[in-house]
Amino acid sequence: MTTPWQFGTLLGFDLETTGIDRYNDVPVSYALVEFNGGKRVSGASRIVNPGRPIPAEAMAVHGITDERAQAEGQPLDEAIAEIVAALVAATRDEIPIVGSNLPYDLSMVEACAQRLLGFGLLDAGFNAPVIDVLVIDKTYAKFRKGKKKLDVLCEVYGITIEGAHDAAVDATAAVEVALAQVAMYADARNHRGEGTLPLLDQLSVRELHSLQAQWHRTWAEGFTKFLSEKNLKPLSPDEFVWPISTPDAK
Protein backbone atom coordinates (compact mmCIF):
# COMPACT_ATOMS: atom_id res chain seq x y z
CA MET A 1 0.00 0.00 0.00
CA THR A 2 1.34 3.42 -0.96
CA THR A 3 2.20 5.70 1.95
CA PRO A 4 0.03 8.87 1.92
CA TRP A 5 2.14 11.81 0.78
CA GLN A 6 1.88 13.62 4.11
CA PHE A 7 3.72 10.76 5.84
CA GLY A 8 6.48 10.51 3.24
CA THR A 9 9.41 12.83 2.64
CA LEU A 10 8.58 16.53 2.23
CA LEU A 11 11.02 19.35 1.48
CA GLY A 12 10.16 22.75 2.92
CA PHE A 13 11.62 25.62 0.91
CA ASP A 14 11.85 29.35 1.55
CA LEU A 15 13.82 32.40 0.45
CA GLU A 16 14.40 35.74 2.12
CA THR A 17 15.23 38.31 -0.52
CA THR A 18 16.23 41.84 -1.50
CA GLY A 19 12.65 42.72 -2.50
CA ILE A 20 9.34 41.59 -3.95
CA ASP A 21 10.21 41.51 -7.67
CA ARG A 22 10.44 37.78 -8.42
CA TYR A 23 12.36 38.35 -11.65
CA ASN A 24 14.90 40.99 -10.63
CA ASP A 25 15.40 40.69 -6.88
CA VAL A 26 17.65 37.99 -5.44
CA PRO A 27 17.94 35.84 -2.30
CA VAL A 28 19.79 36.90 0.85
CA SER A 29 19.09 33.57 2.54
CA TYR A 30 17.49 30.22 1.79
CA ALA A 31 16.41 27.10 3.63
CA LEU A 32 15.66 23.52 2.63
CA VAL A 33 14.05 21.58 5.47
CA GLU A 34 13.27 17.86 5.25
CA PHE A 35 10.33 16.18 6.98
CA ASN A 36 9.54 12.49 7.11
CA GLY A 37 6.64 10.79 8.84
CA GLY A 38 5.24 14.19 9.74
CA LYS A 39 8.38 15.19 11.67
CA ARG A 40 11.32 17.41 10.78
CA VAL A 41 14.40 15.23 10.31
CA SER A 42 16.97 17.64 8.86
CA GLY A 43 17.43 21.13 7.58
CA ALA A 44 19.97 23.40 5.94
CA SER A 45 19.94 27.17 5.71
CA ARG A 46 22.47 29.64 4.38
CA ILE A 47 23.02 33.37 4.27
CA VAL A 48 23.62 34.63 0.73
CA ASN A 49 25.74 37.56 -0.41
CA PRO A 50 23.44 39.11 -3.04
CA GLY A 51 26.23 41.15 -4.60
CA ARG A 52 24.16 44.32 -4.23
CA PRO A 53 22.95 46.53 -1.39
CA ILE A 54 19.99 45.17 0.57
CA PRO A 55 17.21 47.80 0.62
CA ALA A 56 16.20 49.10 4.04
CA GLU A 57 12.61 47.87 3.55
CA ALA A 58 13.80 44.31 2.96
CA MET A 59 16.31 44.49 5.82
CA ALA A 60 13.50 45.55 8.15
CA VAL A 61 11.60 42.34 7.27
CA HIS A 62 14.30 39.68 7.61
CA GLY A 63 16.99 41.50 9.57
CA ILE A 64 19.89 40.54 7.30
CA THR A 65 22.23 43.49 6.90
CA ASP A 66 24.71 44.23 4.13
CA GLU A 67 27.52 43.67 6.62
CA ARG A 68 26.24 40.22 7.62
CA ALA A 69 25.58 39.19 4.02
CA GLN A 70 29.10 40.18 3.01
CA ALA A 71 30.75 38.56 6.04
CA GLU A 72 28.76 35.33 6.18
CA GLY A 73 27.12 35.03 2.81
CA GLN A 74 27.60 32.34 0.21
CA PRO A 75 28.25 33.83 -3.26
CA LEU A 76 24.95 34.23 -5.10
CA ASP A 77 25.86 32.01 -8.05
CA GLU A 78 26.93 29.19 -5.71
CA ALA A 79 23.74 29.53 -3.69
CA ILE A 80 21.55 29.37 -6.79
CA ALA A 81 23.48 26.34 -8.06
CA GLU A 82 22.92 24.55 -4.73
CA ILE A 83 19.21 25.38 -4.67
CA VAL A 84 18.75 24.19 -8.26
CA ALA A 85 20.61 20.96 -7.50
CA ALA A 86 18.44 20.28 -4.42
CA LEU A 87 15.18 20.96 -6.25
CA VAL A 88 16.15 18.85 -9.24
CA ALA A 89 17.15 16.03 -6.87
CA ALA A 90 13.67 16.28 -5.35
CA THR A 91 12.27 15.77 -8.85
CA ARG A 92 14.33 12.62 -9.24
CA ASP A 93 13.04 11.23 -5.94
CA GLU A 94 9.45 12.52 -6.39
CA ILE A 95 9.75 14.55 -3.17
CA PRO A 96 7.17 17.34 -2.85
CA ILE A 97 8.42 20.90 -2.41
CA VAL A 98 6.35 22.65 0.27
CA GLY A 99 6.06 26.37 0.94
CA SER A 100 3.79 29.39 0.97
CA ASN A 101 3.35 31.48 -2.19
CA LEU A 102 5.89 29.32 -3.99
CA PRO A 103 5.53 31.03 -7.41
CA TYR A 104 7.49 33.88 -5.81
CA ASP A 105 10.37 31.69 -4.54
CA LEU A 106 10.54 29.26 -7.46
CA SER A 107 10.21 31.96 -10.11
CA MET A 108 13.03 33.94 -8.48
CA VAL A 109 15.26 30.86 -8.53
CA GLU A 110 14.35 30.29 -12.19
CA ALA A 111 15.20 33.90 -13.12
CA CYS A 112 18.45 33.92 -11.13
CA ALA A 113 19.54 30.59 -12.58
CA GLN A 114 18.90 31.80 -16.12
CA ARG A 115 21.07 34.88 -15.51
CA LEU A 116 23.86 33.32 -13.46
CA LEU A 117 24.07 29.71 -14.62
CA GLY A 118 22.87 30.01 -18.20
CA PHE A 119 20.00 27.58 -17.62
CA GLY A 120 16.91 27.54 -15.44
CA LEU A 121 15.22 25.11 -13.11
CA LEU A 122 12.97 23.91 -15.90
CA ASP A 123 15.93 23.42 -18.26
CA ALA A 124 17.60 21.31 -15.56
CA GLY A 125 14.57 19.03 -15.40
CA PHE A 126 12.77 20.32 -12.34
CA ASN A 127 9.32 18.78 -12.19
CA ALA A 128 8.87 17.89 -8.53
CA PRO A 129 5.34 18.04 -7.16
CA VAL A 130 4.67 21.30 -5.34
CA ILE A 131 2.44 21.91 -2.32
CA ASP A 132 1.58 25.56 -1.75
CA VAL A 133 -0.24 26.17 1.53
CA LEU A 134 -1.41 29.58 0.29
CA VAL A 135 -3.20 28.06 -2.71
CA ILE A 136 -4.81 25.42 -0.51
CA ASP A 137 -6.00 28.00 2.00
CA LYS A 138 -7.39 30.32 -0.70
CA THR A 139 -9.38 27.36 -2.04
CA TYR A 140 -10.57 25.59 1.10
CA ALA A 141 -11.05 28.71 3.21
CA LYS A 142 -12.11 30.96 0.35
CA PHE A 143 -14.51 33.09 2.36
CA ARG A 144 -12.35 33.59 5.44
CA LYS A 145 -11.57 37.28 5.71
CA GLY A 146 -8.19 38.71 6.58
CA LYS A 147 -4.65 38.39 5.38
CA LYS A 148 -3.17 35.11 4.20
CA LYS A 149 0.51 35.59 5.00
CA LEU A 150 2.34 32.65 6.51
CA ASP A 151 2.21 33.94 10.08
CA VAL A 152 -1.56 34.33 9.75
CA LEU A 153 -1.90 30.83 8.29
CA CYS A 154 0.09 29.50 11.22
CA GLU A 155 -2.41 31.07 13.61
CA VAL A 156 -5.38 29.74 11.62
CA TYR A 157 -4.04 26.18 11.53
CA GLY A 158 -2.70 26.09 15.07
CA ILE A 159 1.02 26.23 14.29
CA THR A 160 3.43 28.04 16.61
CA ILE A 161 5.90 30.22 14.71
CA GLU A 162 8.65 32.20 16.41
CA GLY A 163 11.03 34.31 14.38
CA ALA A 164 9.01 34.61 11.16
CA HIS A 165 10.91 35.82 8.09
CA ASP A 166 13.83 33.58 8.91
CA ALA A 167 14.09 31.18 5.97
CA ALA A 168 14.46 28.03 8.11
CA VAL A 169 11.60 29.05 10.43
CA ASP A 170 9.30 29.83 7.50
CA ALA A 171 10.19 26.65 5.57
CA THR A 172 9.48 24.56 8.67
CA ALA A 173 6.24 26.39 9.41
CA ALA A 174 4.99 25.93 5.84
CA VAL A 175 5.35 22.14 6.10
CA GLU A 176 3.63 22.14 9.48
CA VAL A 177 0.77 24.19 8.03
CA ALA A 178 0.47 21.74 5.10
CA LEU A 179 0.20 18.83 7.52
CA ALA A 180 -2.41 20.70 9.56
CA GLN A 181 -4.38 21.44 6.39
CA VAL A 182 -4.43 17.76 5.50
CA ALA A 183 -5.82 16.94 8.94
CA MET A 184 -8.39 19.74 8.87
CA TYR A 185 -9.62 19.14 5.34
CA ALA A 186 -9.90 15.39 5.77
CA ASP A 187 -13.37 16.39 6.98
CA ALA A 188 -15.51 18.02 4.29
CA ARG A 189 -17.43 19.93 6.95
CA ASN A 190 -14.34 22.04 7.67
CA HIS A 191 -13.79 23.62 4.29
CA ARG A 192 -15.45 26.77 3.03
CA GLY A 193 -14.70 26.54 -0.67
CA GLU A 194 -17.25 26.43 -3.45
CA GLY A 195 -18.75 23.22 -4.73
CA THR A 196 -17.33 19.84 -3.90
CA LEU A 197 -13.63 19.88 -3.01
CA PRO A 198 -11.67 16.66 -2.58
CA LEU A 199 -10.46 15.55 0.82
CA LEU A 200 -6.74 16.34 0.88
CA ASP A 201 -5.77 13.06 2.50
CA GLN A 202 -7.39 11.15 -0.39
CA LEU A 203 -5.28 12.76 -3.13
CA SER A 204 -1.97 11.60 -4.50
CA VAL A 205 0.69 14.28 -4.49
CA ARG A 206 0.54 14.52 -8.29
CA GLU A 207 -3.22 14.92 -8.20
CA LEU A 208 -2.84 17.68 -5.63
CA HIS A 209 -0.18 19.39 -7.73
CA SER A 210 -2.42 19.46 -10.81
CA LEU A 211 -5.42 20.66 -8.84
CA GLN A 212 -3.44 23.51 -7.30
CA ALA A 213 -2.52 24.79 -10.76
CA GLN A 214 -6.25 24.86 -11.58
CA TRP A 215 -7.19 26.41 -8.25
CA HIS A 216 -4.58 29.13 -8.64
CA ARG A 217 -5.82 30.01 -12.13
CA THR A 218 -9.41 30.09 -10.88
CA TRP A 219 -8.37 32.47 -8.10
CA ALA A 220 -6.45 34.68 -10.57
CA GLU A 221 -9.43 34.85 -12.91
CA GLY A 222 -11.75 35.80 -10.06
CA PHE A 223 -9.36 38.39 -8.67
CA THR A 224 -8.85 39.91 -12.11
CA LYS A 225 -12.62 40.22 -12.48
CA PHE A 226 -12.78 41.96 -9.10
CA LEU A 227 -9.99 44.38 -10.10
CA SER A 228 -11.76 45.13 -13.38
CA GLU A 229 -14.99 45.93 -11.56
CA LYS A 230 -13.05 48.38 -9.38
CA ASN A 231 -11.33 49.92 -12.45
CA LEU A 232 -7.99 48.76 -11.10
CA LYS A 233 -5.03 47.33 -13.00
CA PRO A 234 -5.61 43.61 -13.78
CA LEU A 235 -3.15 40.85 -13.02
CA SER A 236 -0.47 40.33 -15.64
CA PRO A 237 -0.50 37.04 -17.61
CA ASP A 238 2.44 35.60 -15.66
CA GLU A 239 0.46 35.86 -12.41
CA PHE A 240 -1.95 33.20 -13.70
CA VAL A 241 0.90 30.65 -13.92
CA TRP A 242 1.70 28.25 -11.07
CA PRO A 243 4.17 27.16 -9.72
CA ILE A 244 6.90 28.79 -11.86
CA SER A 245 6.29 31.88 -13.93
CA THR A 246 8.46 33.88 -16.31
CA PRO A 247 8.04 37.51 -17.40
CA ASP A 248 6.98 36.46 -20.89
CA ALA A 249 4.29 33.99 -19.74
CA LYS A 250 1.11 34.10 -21.83
N, C-alpha and C positions, 0 to 999 in steps of 0.2 A: 504494500500500500504506500502511495506517495505521501511524503510528509507535507502537511500544509505549509505554504510559503512562510507564514509568520513564525514557524518553529525551525526553519532552516537558517542558512547564513544570510544576513542582511548587511549592507555596507552603507552606513550613514555618511553623508558628504555635505560639506559646507565650506564656503569661502567668506572671508572678510576682505573688503576691497577699498579701492581709492574713491569709489563713487557708484552711482546707480546706472551708468551707461554700460549695458552688457557687452557692447561691441568695442568700446574704446577705453573703458577703465580696466584696471588689472588687480589681481589679488595682492593683499598684504599678509594674508595667512590662509591656511587651508587645513582641513582635518578629514581623515578617513577612519571611521570607527566601525569595527566589526562586532556584530551580534550573532549569537547562535543559541537556539533553544529559548529565545526570548530574553537572553541575558547578554550584556556587553562582555566580550571576551578579549578584545584588544583594541588599540587605537593609536593613531599617529597623527601629530599635528606639527606644523612648521610655520615659523615666521618667514615672510618673503620680502626681499628687497625689491620694491617695484621699479627701481631705476628712475623715479620721478618723485617730486614732493607729494606728500599725502595731504590733501586739503583738510582744513580745520574742521569742516563739517563731518568728514569721514572719521577723523581722529577722535572727535567727540563721541562717536558711536561705539567704536571698538577699542579705543584707547591706545592704539599702536602709533607711536611717534616716528618721525623721520629718523631720529637718533637710534631708536631701538631697531627699526627695520634695517638700517645700515650696519649696525653692530652685530645683530643676530640673524639677519635675514639670508635665506637661501637665494642665490641669483634667480631672477624671474624665469629665464629660459629653462634652468634645471628644474624648478618647481613645476612648471607646466609639463615638462617631459615626464616627471614622476607621476603627476596626476593622470595624464593620458595613459601611461603604462598601467596604472592601477585600475582605471575604468575599463580599459580594453581587456585586462585580465578578468575582470568581473564578467564581461561578455563571454569569454571563453568558458567560465565556470557557471554561467547562468545565475549569477548572484545579483539580486535586485539592488539598485542604487536608491537610497531613501533620503529624502530631504523635504524642505518646504520652499515652494516657489522655485523649483529646480530649473525651469527655462532660463532664469537669470544666471545661475551658477554654471550650468552646462554650456549655455551659449557663450558666456565669457571665456570658458576654457577653449571652446571651439575657435573663437575669434583670436585669442592669444596664440593658440597652437598654429593657426594658419600664418600669422605674422612671424612668429619666432622660430617655428620648426619647419615651416614650409608644407605642412600637411595638418589636417584637422582631426578631431576625434572620429568623425564619420569616415574620413579617408583611411584611418587606422583600423577600422572595422568595429568601432563601438556600436553595440546593439543590445546592451544589457537591458533587462526590464527595469522600468523606473517606477517608483512609488512616491507620489507627491502628496503630502498630507494636506496642503492647501487646496489642491483640486478636489480631494475627497471631501474635505470640510465644506467647500463651496457647493458641492453636489448634495451631500447627505444632510447638511444643516443650512440649506439654501436660504431659509427665511429667518435665520438667527441674525439679529442686528448687531452692529459693532464691528470693530476691526478684526482682521484675521491674520495678524502677524503671529510669529511663532510663540512669543511669550503669552499672547492671548489664547492661542490654541492649547498651550500647556495648561492654562487655568481651566479651560473648558473641559479638557479630557483628563484632568486630575493628575497632571505631571508636575513635579517640583523642578523648577529651573532656577539655578543661582549662577549669576555671571553671564547673562545673555549677551550675545554679540561677541562671544569667544567662539571660534570655529569649532573646537572640540565639544564645548558645552552644547552648542546649537545642533551639531550633527547627532550627538547622543539623544538630545531631547526630541529631535524629529523622528528617530526610530521609536522612541518610547511613545510618542503620540500615535504613530502608525499602529503600533501594537494595541494601544487603547482604542483606536478607531475600530479595529477588527473586532475587539470584544464588544464594544458598544453596538456596532451595526451588524452583529450576528443576530440581533433581534429587530425585526422590521418595525416594531412599534417605536423604536428610538430615532428613526431618521425622519427628516422633515423635507425631503426632496419632493419632486413632482413625479407622479406616476409610480410605477413599480420599479424599485431599484434592487439589484441583487444583494444578497447577504455577502459581506466581504469575505467571510471565512469559507464560502463555498466556491470562490473563484480561484482559478490557477493564476500564477503571477503574470503570465502572458495575457490572459483574459483581462486582468485588471489593468495592465499596461494599455491595451487597445481601448478599453472603455474610458480610461482617463483622457486619452487623446480626443475622443468624442465629447466627453464632458467638458473639457477645456474649450473646445470650439463652440459648443452650445453656450457656455458662459460668455465667451467673447462676442458671439452674435447678439446675445441678449443685452450685454453691456453697451455694445455699439448702438443698438436701437435706442437705449436709454439716453446715450450721449446725443444722438441725433435729435431726439425729442426735446432736449434741453438746448439745442443749437450749439453744442460743444463739439470740439474736435474729435472725430471718431478714432478708434484704434487703428494702428497701421497694420498692413497685411501680416507682417512677421509676428505680431502679437496673437494671432490665431493659431500659431504653430506650437506644438508641444511634442517632445520635451526640449528639442534643440532648434533654435531659430537662427537665421542669418539675415543681414540687412536687406538682402534682395529677395526674401521669401515672397511668394505670390499667394 
